[in-house]
Amino acid sequence: MSNNNKFLDDIAKLTDSAINTATGSLSTFKNQFDENFNQKIDCFLKERNFVTYEEFAVVKEIAQKSHEEIERLKKQISELQNK
């Protein structure tokens, strides 16, 4: 009976070791994949000359102010035409 227990203990240790090794390998693979993927995305974006969010926000604000000014001028023109 103790041989069966030792055998099962040995199997459990081997299984645990294999799982830990696989988990470590997967973790390393995931980290390398993430790093490479992020580098590729950064390179892709830089090559296409995309703007940053900050640049976009500035242009959006300028466009919004321009739109408001145009609406104000349209209203002013309409008032002048009605006189």
Secondary structure, 3 states (H helix, E strand, C coil): CHHHHHHHHHHHHHHHHHHHHHHHHHHHHHHHHHHHHHHHHHHHHHHCCCCCHHHHHHHHHHHHHHHHHHHHHHHHHHHHHHC
